[in-house]
Structures are given as structure tokens and as C-alpha cells.
Amino acid sequence: MKPVLFGALLLSIQSFAAATTCGELKYAYQNSTCCNAGASGAEPLADAFADIEPSIASALTIRFAQDAINTCEDLKTAYTNFECCDAPPDKVIVDDAPKPHILFVLADDLGRSAVGPFAKMDGTGSFESARSEFVTPNLDAAAAEGLLLNRHYSYMACTPSRASLMTGRLPVHVGIILGEANTWDGGVNTTWGWEGMPPNVTTMAKKLQGAGYATHMVGKFDGFGIITHEHVPRGRGFNSSMGYVAHGTDYYLYTDSVQATGPPNPICQEPPWNATDAIDFTDGLQPAYWALEDRPTYREDLYEQRALDIIASHDPAVPLFLYYATGLVHTPLQVDYEPFHEMATEMCDFNPQCLNSAGDCPATAQRDLCGKCPEGETCWWTTCPGCTVGCPGVSSTLTCFECPGLELPPNNGTCALEERISYLAMLKVLDKQIGTIFNAVKSKGMWERTLVVFAADNGGGVGIGVGGNNYPLKGGKGGDWDGGFRTAALVTGGFLPANVRNTVSNVVLHLCDWYVTFAHLAGANASDPTPYVADVDGVDVWDSLAYGAPEPRNVLHLSPKALLQKDNSTGEWWKLLSLDIGNTLITNPDFPSTDCADPSGNFGCRPLNPAPFGPLPLQYDCGDLDKGHGCLFNLFQDDGEQDNKNLTESARLASMTALLVSLNENYLEPFRGCGQTEVYCNTATYHYGAVDDVFNPTGHPYYGSFVNVNGCDTCVATTAEYFANPTVIQTTHSCNCHTNERDCVFDGLLATISRNLTGRSDCMWEANASPQCVPRPDGLFTPKNGAHLGNTLLRFAYKYKDTMPEIYSLRPGDQIGSIFNNIGTLY
């Protein structure tokens, strides 16, 4: 249908034709000049219908009779008499409306200021802003043809965000503590007793699959879990899935590593397994045995190719949901030589003051020295056999900037550290892949019916060796400042109404809202009542984004420490923070740069712990929530959270602290069990790692599911015989028996301390729980390993500082966590 104007309407007829709900129809009518035109209108409208075939009723979904509309007054009469006039805005008027193809791209640890459209909008003047056509040309184009989401929120760490997206629940209702893939309680609690989303919730993929979608996932499985085949994406509503389950893996070897996520990874390295090279790569329900032969192909290249294969083989008549959960730009900061060299060269061209005395770009010169392979050998950064890795003749753990005798960039405050160059080079790789995938959709003839959402799981990490930046927002990943929660995001694609393209939305929305929004667009019921699990928290944001309807929420519970609330009288959003807030760092547009490093290129102003667990670096004390204390910010006037209004807005502070205390009553942090290293590593080594002439001729170890796996002798089968005599410790934590939080906290601390001092891998447990100690699915907060000890202390210190001074005196808790878990070695 041609985009013919209704004469005086000055609005494309497509706006009416696209209307599938009363809200959309109302928007189309009220934004036409006919809405306020006189009875005769500017001109007769009958001629405008000439290109409509076969009639207005079929061409327009609003069911107006063609011969009855000749003037604006006729249109007004038809609209007034139409069933939508007094109907709720979400009333569906076209049940057979075409369902959009949905492409969701979720970036990992992506800092807001690294993405060109946001760097430009925020007026940073940075390299990322000035040279965005080099770093993110495809995201720039997507923003120009789409809707930039200026206030898109997630959690401040990956796992809770990803679980929130897939379940439609806020992170505070699915657990915010990061665990490990082998965590299991032995079979006590079948809802929450394992790492990952509860198996009985309906994922976004399952919802869309039930609505007729073909569903596929590529990338990071984090948030799903791997314990059983029912946990991995293929078992949760995806027709196909390929990716890894850990928080991060080596980009070339596909293994877990300390460089990717810090301690306690990798596991299974000690005897008897010695599985130092176990691969974390799953295709469907089984390990991707073919991955060994593909090493050292860049992991993200494999994901891009799988996405292209899915699109190429897809029937356009069937709605498609493709969840592209890229691992970029999460650590380890690994990227091929060419994109690193190109990025470093471009940055030196932008800032020639950073050239060394020889006129060379220091980063490229150092990378040439530190990372070259012998001629004829395939090389990839940090892991190439035969390569000179790190500093020649020095420990390979040092980065190039730390190599003795190498000339650093001039310290003029704006020269990029190597980690920033690698980070941006990885982003450029992601941007190129996004462009390739978009072109594949267009070549398939699917673009006009495709809705694309691009977002990140949290803000960029600002710690040592991470390379992220969220300027002008404060903080980053792992902290409750907006730099951790508020992410780069946009909507684009042919399905997006033309009237909102190349605009910016200030609607406050959360990752969990896409669950409900996609269900609405697919014609599915978004509700998901599930035993022992909160129902869906997300709201439908489509009418707000696409048609300018009022935003559907006025409260957003970000974390137990953070709350957003809208002032309905002004439309401004306020933020409350409580207790100790980590990563209290105000960066600059060029962070991390040479003004944030000591003379050896180390540490400087960056937080020592870049991870969202363990010691809480750069703490800021916002006070005791239970006593009505907190930090208060007007986010519409103070993006950087620098003007604390807690003294001048006492009434608002009291109201919001009371609300957060009330909301925290429903905060759920379930006890998921403990790391089952023995069965997990046995399965990786002796089942998936068994010699097989077809799939695994070398007997290489692979991680995989280890509970209820058919044909697996080393796996656990939770049969009646198993429960009668469990072969794996059933970790019924005594928190589930306590009636007061003090006992729970002490018990958790003692368990953690004992485990770290004794080296035991099990938790405190009761093999035969007494009848009065029935594990509750809503078990209280319990630290699962030493890495969480610091956060545990910080969470409860204020609450008990009067009655438990012995606990309060241990603050700051991060020092205790460092002692027990050696977190200070994270990088």
C-alpha cells in the first residue's frame, strides 16, 4: 500500500493501517489535523482513497467504510462511533495482525559512553563521540533509523539481568547473587535449589514459541543454568541454542578462565581430573564437540555465522525470535590483531599528542613487540602456542603497558590505556557483526516486519583491566549508581512506526519489560503464575515507545539498595540509594586513560576489584535504610548523581525509604545449594570427555549437564532410590529453619569462614533434616562462597550495629572478603 496522505490529515495512511489496538488507533487519529479541523476540512478526502484496494475496510484495520468518509467531519464521526472510542487502549482490534520478527541483541558489559549515539547525545567530546562512524557505524545508523532509549535499566551484573529478561521478573525476585554453573542443593528444593532460573517458569522463548514463533538463541547462556537439560536454552523454549554457560570464557580456547571472571574459575583443574583445557561450549543439549577443531577461531565469529545460518534457512512466513546474546565486550579483553591495530591507530590519529618520541602509536608498537607469533604460525592474543606473550623474558601475566623498558604514551590525561583500546576494538567487532546480521534480515525480505532491540546486560565495568566507561553516569558494573544499571539501548527495524524514528525516548523501562511487550506483540498472555515464584513484574511499553502513550510505571525496584520513583506532578524520576554503594567513581569522557594510571601503567584511580561480587571497592555510605536514611537524586536534573537532595527533600526521602523497606519484604535471595565439584568434573572428564570415534576422538573434556542425563553413568539421576540414599550432599541450609535474620546471618558467616579456612568444598548441611526444618522455597539470603562475604557484612552491618557491634566493627566488609578469598588478585 502506498503511503498516501489523507489530504488534510498530513499523516501517512500507514499509521492507521498499522493500528492493531485502540491505543494505536487513538494515537493515529489524534495526531492528524482532522482531529481539530472544521466540519468541511481543508479539502475533500475522497480522492485520497483512490490507491486503497479493495476498500478502506481491508486496507485500513480501523474498519471505516470508504464511501462514508469524504471530509474530516466524516472521519471524526466514524472515529467517535467506532468501538475503540471508549474502550481501553490495549483492546485488540485486529486479531490477525502480522506478528513481527523479533531480533534481540544483548551486549555484555557495554558502557554507555562507548556507543556513538549516546556519546554524541551526552556531549562528551570524546574519541567515541567524534569518531563514532569508525567505532559504531552500524549502531549509529540503527539509532538514526530507530528510537534511542535514554533511560533503559537492567541490573548491575550479568546473571540477574539475563534471568530478568527471560522471565519477565525483576532481579530482586529471581535472585541477585552470582553463582557458579555447578551449584546444586542435591535435590531438596526443585524450584530454587540450583543455579539458574527455576525450571518451572515460562521463559520469553517459551511464550513466543506458544504464539507460533520459531525461536533461536546464540551466545551467552548465563542465567539459564546447566544442571539438567531442562535448564539450558534448548530445554526452555528455544528450537535451537548454541553458546556457553559461564560468565565469560576465553575467546579463542572456549575455556573458563580467571581472566574472564576471576576466582573461583576455572574448576576441575586439580587432580584427579586435571581438566585444565575443558571446553564450555554447548550446541543444543550436548557439548559442541566440533568446537575443538575450530580453535582458534574467534568465538564471536562462530556465533555470527550461526545467526546468519538461522536467518538464511528461516521461512519468512513464520515469525522469528532470535536472541543474540553476544559475549562482547566482557573480559577477557581478547581481540584479533587487526581490529586492535586499527583502533589504536585511529585513536592516535584523533589525538596525535599520544604518539611516542619516535612518532609511533605506543599501543601498536607494544602489541607488536609483546604479541607477535613466529612466522607461519597462527596467532591470537594471549593464548598462541609459540607466541611471545606478555613481556619478553618476563612473566606472561603482565600487560604490554607494564613491560619494563617500553615507552608509555605521554601522560597528557587523554591517551587511552591498552584496556580501553582492546575494549573499543571488541565493540567495533560487535558493531560489524550487527551490521552483517541486519543485512541478512534485509536480504531475506524480512526487515519491514522486524523489530530489533539492542541493549546491554549492565553498565561497563570500570575496574582494572576491564576498559569500560559510563560517563556522564557515575560508577559502573557491580555498583548501584546509574553507571551500573542504566545501559545503552535502542529500538529499530521496519516494524517501528516511522513517526518515532530518529528520536529519543525518556520512558523509564527495564529489561524485564520486554517479556510483556513481546508477548503483547505476539498476541500471547504475558502472565505466568508459577508456584513459589513471583508473577511477572514487567509492563508493556510498546504504546509508550511507539505511540507516545504515558509510561506505564511510576516505581522501579532496582535492587535492595536502590529505588526509582516518578514524581507524577512534574514527570521527573528520583532515585534513592541506601547502605554502602560501591564503585563510587566519577569518570571522564576519555576514561580509562593515562591520567588514571601510575607511572608503571597500573591501577591508579580504577577500582581494584572489577567484579560484581566480593569486596566492594570505592564505597560511599548512604546510611541506614531502616532509620530512614539514604541518598536522594533527581535523575532528570542530575544524571551523574552528584547533588544529594536528602536534606532538602526530607518528605520525599521518608516516603521513598519507607517504600523501599516495604518492597524489600518481597526481595528473594534463595539458597541454591553449593558447588558440586566432584560430580560436575567427573561428568566433564569421564562422560563428555570420553573417547568417541565420531564425536570426541581425542577424549577432550567438555562441561555439560550432570543431573538426569540419559546414558550418563557419572551423572546423578534423581530417582526414588537416589532420594532414599543421596549420593550428593543435600545442602539444606539452616537459614531455612531460622525464624530470625540474626541467626541466619551468623550461620552464613560461620559457614563461609569455615569453608575458606578448611578448604572444604561443601557447605553446612543436614543430611536428614528434622520435620520442623522443612526447606522453604523462599529461603533467606545466604552467601554461597567466600566471594560474597564482604557483601553479606555490608548488607547487615547497619541493621545490627546497635545490637551486634562485633559485626559492625568488621566494616568495611571488603577487607574481610579479601582475606578469605584473595579477591585482590582479580584483574
N, C-alpha and C positions, 0 to 999 in steps of 0.2 A: 504494500500500500504506500502510495506517495505521501510525503509529509505535507499535505495540502493544508493551508490555513483556513479556518472558518471565517474568511473575510475579516470582520471586525474583532474576532476573538484574539487575534495576534498570538495564538498558541497552536502548536502543531497538533493536528488531529491524532497523532500518535499518543499524545498524553491521555486522551480519552480512551483510545484503543487499548492502551496498556493497563487500564484500571481493572483490577480484579477484586477490590474491596470497596466498601462505601467510603472509607477514609481517602483512598486514592482518587475516587470519583469527585469527592468534595474538593479535594485539592485542585484537580484539573479545572473544575468549574469556577471556583473562587479566584483562581489566578488568570481567568480570561477577562477581557474587557467587557464581555457581555454581562458579567456579574453586576456591574453598576451602570450599564448602558440604558438609554431611554427605550421606550416601547418599540420604536421603529428601528433602533440600532443604527450603526454607521452606514450600513448598506444591507441589501437583502443577502441572506445566507444560502439561498437555494443553489446558486451557481457553484458554491464550494463543494457540493456533494457529487459533482459530475464524475469525479475519479473514484468514487466509492462503489465497489462491486461486491455482491449484487445489490446490497441495500445497506442503509445505515445500521440495521439491526445486526447484520453479520459482520460488517466492517468494524463497528464500534461495539464494545462489550456493554455499553450502557443502555442498549435496547430502546433507543429513541426511534420513532417512525420517521422515515425520510420525508414524506410528504407533509408531515405535521410541523416541520421546523423551517421557517422562512426568515425569521428575524430573531434578534436577541431575546425579545419578549417571548417568542415561541420556545426558545431554548430554556428560558427561565421557568416557564410554565411546566415544561416537560420535566425539568430537574425537580421542581417543587412537588410534583405529583409522583415522582419516582419513589420506589420503596426505600431508597437509601436516605431520603431526606431526614427522617427521624431515627434511623437505625444506628446501632453502634458502629464506630468506624472500622472495626475488624470484621464486620459482616461480609462474608464472601459472596460476590455477585456473579462470579464466573467459575464454576466448579471445574471446568475442563481447561482452565488456563494452562498454557505450556509451562512446565516446571523448568527452572533454569539449571543449566550445568553449573556446578559449584567447584571452583578451584580455590583451596585454602593453602596459602604458603605461610608457614610458620618459621621465622628465623630464630636462631638460637643465640642468646646473649647479645643482641644487637643494640648498640647505643643509639639513642635518638639523633644525636648531632652528627653521626656518621652518614646519615641518609640525606642526600642532597636537598629534597624538597623541604625537610624540616630545618636543615642548616640555613637555608635561604629564608624561610619564614621567620626563624628566630633571629635573623640578622647577625649571625656570628662573625662574618667576615673571614672565616677560616678557609683552609685549603678545601675542605669538604664542601663548602658553600661555593667558593669561587671556581672550583674545578669539578663540580658535580657532574657535568657532562662527561667527564672522564671516569669518575668513580662509580656513579649510579645512573647511567644514561637511561636505562630501561625503567627504573623506578621513577625517574624524573618524568618520563613520557606517560607512565601509568598515572601519576598524580595530575598531569595536565589533562588527561582524558578521564579522570576519575574524581573521587572525593577524598580529601585528606582528613584523617581522623585525628584531631588535635588533642583529644582527651580520652584516649583509649588506654584502659588499665588491665593489668594482669596481676599475678602475684610477683614477688621479687625474687623468685627462684623457679627453676625449670619444672620439676616434677609436679608441684601443686598446680601450676598454671596449666600444664598439659592435661592433667586429670580434670581440672575445672572445665576446660574446653570440651573435652569428650563427654562429660557427664551433665553439663549444664548447672553444676553446683558451684557455689563459691568455695575457694580453697579452705576456708575455715570450717567447711562441712565435709571435706574429704581428707583432711589432714595436711599439715604444712611442714612436717619433719621429713627431711630427705633420708631415705633408707637405701639399702643395697638389694640387688636383684635376688639374693639367696635368703632373704628374710622370710621366716615362716614360724608359726607357733605350734607346729606339729599336728594340727588338725582340730584344735579346740574351738576356734571361732571361725566358722566358714564364711562369715561376711567380711571381717576386718583382719583376720589373723594371718595376713600375708602382705608382702609388698605389692603395691599397685591398687587400682580401682577395685571395689568389690565386684566379684564375678556376676552378681545378680542385677547390677544396674544396666539400663539400656543406654548404650553409647550413642553418640551422634550418628555413627555409621549404621548402627542397627535401626535407628529411627528412619534414616533416609533409605536404607535398603527395604524396609517395610513399605515405603512410599513409592517403590518402583525404581530406585536408583541403582546403578552399578557403582560399587564403592571400592576404592583402592587407596592404599597408603604406601608411601615411600619415605624412609628416613628414620628418625629417632623414635623408638618405642617408649621412651621414658614416660612413666605414669601408668602404663598398662600393666606391667609385671610380666614375669616369665615362668612362674612356678608351675602352672599347668598349661595345657593347650587352650584352655578356656580364657586364659589371661591375655595371651598375645593378640595383636590386632586381627589376625586371620580368624581367631575364635570369638571375636567380639563384633562381628557385623561387616568386616571388610572381605570382599571377594578375593582380594589378593593383598599381600603385605610383604615388604622387604625392608630390613633395616637392622638396627642394633638396639639393645635394651639398656645399656649403661648410660650414665650421664654424659659420657664422652668417650671416644675411642681414638686410637691412632689413625690418622687419615690414610696411611699407606699400608700398615700392617693389619688394621682392623682389630687390634687387641686393646684391652683395657690398660690404662697406664696412669702412673702418678701424675704425669704431666697433663693428662686430660682432666682429672677430677681430684687429685690429691689422695691422701690416705683415706680409707684402708685399701684402695685398689693398688695393684691388681692382687687378686687372691689366687689360690691354687698353685702358687709358685714353690711352696715349701714341700718337702718330702711327705708322703710318698709320691705325690703327683708330679712335681717339678714341671708343671704346665706353664712355663714362662711365656709361651707363644700361643696360648689358647685364643681362638678367634671368636669375637662377639659379632655374629652376622647371621641373621635368620631370614629365610625365604619361605613364607607360608608358615607351616608348623614345624619345619625341620631346619637344621643348620644349612646355610648356603655353602655346601661343600665345594662348589665351583669357585668360591672366593679365593681359595688358596692359590689357584692357578692365575688369578687376576692380579695378585700382588706384583708390583707395587702400584697398580692403577689407583689414582686418586679416588677415594671413597665416594666423594660427591659426584664424580663423573659417572659412576655406576648408577647412582640414584637418578641423575638426569636422564640417562639412557632408558632406565626402566619407565620413567614417567612418559617419555616420548613413545615408547612401545605401547603403553597403555592407551594413549591418545590415538595412535595410528590404527590400533585394532578395534577401537570403540565404534559402536553403532550410534551415529548422531541422533537417531530417533529415540534412544533411551537416555534419560537424564543421567549425567555422570557426576559423581562426587570423588574428587581426587584430593587427598590430604597429603601435601608435600611438606613433610616435617624435616627440613634440611638441618644438618648438624652445624652449618656455618652460622656464626663465626666463633663457635665455642672452642675453648682450648682443647688440645694443644694447638698453638699458632703455627700450623704447618701449611705451606702452600708451595706450588711449583716455583722453580727458579724464575721463569719468565714473568709471571704476574708480579712477583716480588720486585724484580729488577725494574719493570715498567713503572710500578707505583713509586719506588724510591726515586727514580729518575724524574718523574713528573713532579714530585714534591720538591726536589732540588731546583727544578725549573721554576716553580712557584716562588721559592724562597732561596735565591742564589746565595744569600748570606750563610747558608748551611754547607756550602762547598768547603772542602778542606784546603790546606795550603797548596796542594798540587792542582786544585781546580776540579777535583773529582767529587762525586757524591759519596760521602763516607759509608753509607749503608751498603751500597752496591760493592764498593771496594772491599769492605769487610766480609760481606757474604761471599764474594769471590774467593777470598782467602780461607774463610772458615768452612765452606761447604762444598767445595769442588770435588767431583769424582775423578778417579783416574780415567784417562781417555778410553772410550769404548765400553765403559760400564754405565748401566742405568742408574741414575742418581735421584734421590728425593731427600728433602731436607730432614736432617737429624737421624735418619734411620738407614742410610745407604751402606751396605757392606762394602768396605774398602774405601769409603769416603773419609776425608779428613773432617771430622765432626767437632764442633766447638773450636777451641783454640789449639793450634798446632803445638804438640808436646805438652799440653796442659789438660786438666780434667775436662771431659766432654760435657759436663753439666753446665759449664759457663756459656753464656751467650756471647755473640760477637762483640758487643759493646763492652764486655768485661775482659776481653782478651788483653793480656799485658802487651804493651808496646804498640797498640793500634791507636790511631789518631781518632779521637771523638769529634763529633760535629761541634762547631763553635757554640758556646753556651750563650746564645742571644735570646733564649727564652722561648723560641718558637720552632726550633729544629726537632723533628719527630724522633722519638725513641724507636728502636727496631721493632718493638712490640706493636706500636701504632702502625708502622708501615706494613707489617705482616697482617694485622687485623684488617686494614683497608684493602689490601690485596685480596684477602679472602672474601671480603664484601664484593669486590669487583667480580670475582669468580661467580658468586651467587647472583649478582645482577645480570651477568651474561647468561646464566642458566635460565633465569626468569624470562629474559627476552626470547630465548630459544623455545621455551615451553609455550609462551604466548603465541609465537609464530606458528607453532604446530597446531594449536587450537584454531587459529585463523585459517590455516591451510586446510583444515578438516571441515571448514564451513560452519563451525560451532560458536564462533566468537559472539555473534549478535545475541545469542541466547545464554551467554556465560556470565556468571557473577564471580569476580575474583576478589578475595580478601587477602591482604598481606598484613601480617602483624609479627610481633616478637613475643617470646615467652616471658621475658623480663627485660629490664634495662641492661645496659652494658656494664660489665664488671670493671671496677676502677682500681683493683688491686695490682700488685706487682706481677708483671708478665702476662697481663690479660689484654690490655690495649684499648679498653672501651672508654667512652665519654658520653655523657648525657646532658652536657651544657645546653641551655642555662639551668637545667634542673639540678638540684643538689643530690649528691650521693650516687649510688648505683646498685647493682645486683647485691642481694644479701642485706640491704638496709631498707628501712620503712619510709625513707624520703621518697619523693616522687621520681627521683632518678632510678629507683629500683622497680617501681610499679608502673609508671607511665611510659608507654612504648611508642615507637614509630609504627603507624598503621595507616592503611588506605583501602579504599574500595574502588574497583574499576571493572571494565568489561562492558560488552554491548548491552547487557541486561539492565545496567544502571541508567535511570532516566536522564535524558540529555540536559534537563534544566539544572541538575546539581553537579554536572561535570566541571572540572577545573575550579572547584570551590573548596572551602574549608569548613568542616563541621566542628562545633564545640559541644556537641552532645556528649555527656559523660556515659561511657559504656564500658563493659567488662568482657573479657574473653568468654565467660560463661553465657553471655547473651547470644552468641552466635548459634548455640544449640537450639534455642527457642526460635530465633529468627529464621534459621534454615528450615526448621520443622514447619513454620508458617508458610514459607515459600513453597515447600513440598506438599502442602495440604495435609500434614500429619499433626496429631495431637502431641504437644510438647510435654505434657505431664508424664511423670514416671514414678508413681508411688512404689516404693521399694522397702521391704522390712528392714528395720534398723539403720536406714539411710534417709537423710533429709530429702524432701522432694526438690525438684528443680528450682533454682534461685534465679536463673536468667530471665530476661524480659525481651520481648520482641521490639527491636529497634528499627525495623525496616521503614515504617511510616515516618519516623523521626528523621532518618537519614535521607530517604528518597523523596519525601513529600513535605518535609518541614513541620510535621506534627510535633506537639510538645513532647519533650523527652519523658520516657515512661517511668523513671525512678527519681527519687529525691534523697535516697540514702544508699551508700555503698560501704559495706563492711569489708575492708581490705585485709585486715589481719587482727589478731588480738590486741595489737598496739595502735592500729590506725583505722580511722573512720572518716568518710566523706559525707557531708550533708549539704543539701541545697537550701539556700535562703529563698523561699518562694516569692518573697516580696521584691527582691532585686534580681533574681535569676543567677546569683553568684554562688559558687561552691566553696565551702570551707572544709578545712582538714584539721582533725585532731590527732595528735601523737601523744603516747604515754610511755612511761618507763624509759629504759635506755635504748637509744636509737643508734645503730651502727653506721659505718661508712659516712660519717658526717664530714663531707668533703665538698667544697665549692671549687669546681674545676674552672678551666678557661677554654676558649674555643680550640686551642691547639694541644690540649692535654691528650696523652702524656708526652711531654716534650722535655728538652734538656734542662729547663728550669725546675724540673721535678725529679732530678737525679743527682746523686752525689758525684764527686769527681771520678769515681770508678764506674759510673753508669748504673748504680744500684739504688733500689729502694726510694730514697728521697721522700717526697710527700705522699707517695702512694701507700694505701693500707697494706700491711704485711700479709694479712690473710685475705685472699681474693674470693674465698669460697663462701657460700651462703649458709655455712654451718661452722661449728667450732667457735673459737674466740671471736668476740665481737669487736672489730677494730674501730678506732676513732669514734668513741661513744659520746653521745650527748644526752644529758639527763633531762627528761621531760616530766619527771615527777611521778607521784603515786596516783594511779588511776582511781583506786578505791577511796582516796581522800579528795577526789575532785580536782586533782592537779593534771596539767597537761600543757602541751604546746599547741597553739592555735594559729592557723594561717588562712588568709583569704586568697585562694588559688587564682582567682580571676584578676587580682591585682598584684600578686606576689608569686610568680611561677617558681622562683628559686627558694621559697620557704625561708626567707631571711628576716621577715618582720613579724615577730611573735606577738599576737594580739591577746594573749591570755590575761593581761592586766586591764586592758581597755574594753574587753568583751566578756566580762565576768558572767553575765547571764547566759550567753551562748556557750561559754566554757562549761558551766554547770549542767546545762541541758545536754550537751554532747557527751560529756563524761558519763552522765547517768545512762544515756542511750548505749554507749559502748559497753558499759558494765552489763547492761541488760542483754545486749546481743551476744556478749561473750559467754553467757549462760548456755548458749547452744553451740559454742565452739567445740568441735570434736577433734581430739587427737588420740586415735585408737592405738592400743597396744597391738602391734603386728607380729610379735614374736622376735626371734633372734636369728642371726646369721647361721644357716645350716651348711657350714663349710664342707663337712665330710661328704654328705650325700650330693651336694652340688658339684664338688670337684670329682667325686667318683663317677658321676654321670658324664661330666665333660670329658674325662680322661678315658674311661673304660667302656662307655656306651657310645656317645657321639664320636669319641676318639678311637673307636675300634677299627682295625684294618678291614676295609671293604674294597674288593677289587673294582667295584663300579663307582661307588660314591667317595670313598676315602682310602685310596690305595696306600697312602703313606701313614695312615693312623694318626692324623693330626687332631689335637684336641679342639673341641668346639663347645661353647656354652649353650645350654638349652633347658627346656622344661624338665623337671625332675620329680614331679608328683603325678601319678595316674597316667603314665605314658605307656601305651601298649607296646609289649615286646621289650621292655627295658628292665633288665634284671637288677641294675643298680639303682633304679628309681624306687620311690615309695608308692605303694598302692594303698589308698585309704579304705581298705575293706573292713568288715566287721572283725576279722582276725587281727588286723593292724590295731584297731582301737582297743581291742581286748589286751593287747600287749605291744604298745607302741615301740617301734624301733628307733624313732627320733624323739628326743626330749620334747615333751609337750610343755610349752613355756607359759603356763597360767600365771601371769604376774600378780603378785599380791596386791597391787594397786586395785585390782578388780574386786578385792574383798574389803578394802578400807572404806570407812564412811566419812573420814575427814581428810582434807587435802594435805595437812601437815605430815601425817604418817606416810602418805603416798610419796611426797617429795623426799623425805628421808630415806625411804626404802629404795627409791630410784637412784639416789645419790650413792647409797651404800653398795648397790648392785654394780653401778658403774665403776666406782673406785675399786671394788674387789676384783672386777674383771680386768681392769688395767694393771693392777698390782700383781695379780696371779698369772696373767696371760691366758686365762681361760676364755674359750670362745663361746661358752654358753651363758645364759642369763640366769638370774634367780628364778627358780621354778618349783613347782609342786607336782610331783608325779601323779599323785592321787588326791586331787582337790576335794576337800570336805564338802558336804552338801550345802553348807552355808556360804561356800566360796565359789559360787557359780560364776564363771566369767561373763561379764556384761559386754554386749556388742559396743556399748558406748563407753568403753574403758577410759579412765582418766589419762591425762598426759603422762607419758613415761619415756625417759631417754633410752634409746636403744643401744647407743655406744658412747664411748668417751668423747667423741667429737661434739656431742650435744650437751656435755656437762656445763660448759660456760653459759649457754643459753638457758639451761634449766635454772641455774643460780640467778641469772639476771631476771628471769620472769617472776620469781617468787620473793626476791630479796626485799623489795619494798613492802610486800604484803605482810611479811613476818618480821620486819626489822625491830618492832617493839617487843614482840613475844619470843623471838628467836634471834637475839643479837649475834649468836655464834654463826648463823648463816649470813646475816647482813655484813659481818666483818670480813667475809671472804670476797666481797666485791672489790675490784672488778672480777667477775667470774671468768673472764677470758684468760687470766693468768693461771687459774687452776686448770682450765681446759688445756692450756699449753703444756703444763707439767705432765698431765696424764696422757696426752695424745700426740705430743710433739708436733702440734699444728704449725708451729713456727717454721717448719721446713716446707710448707706449702708454697708453690710458686706456679 
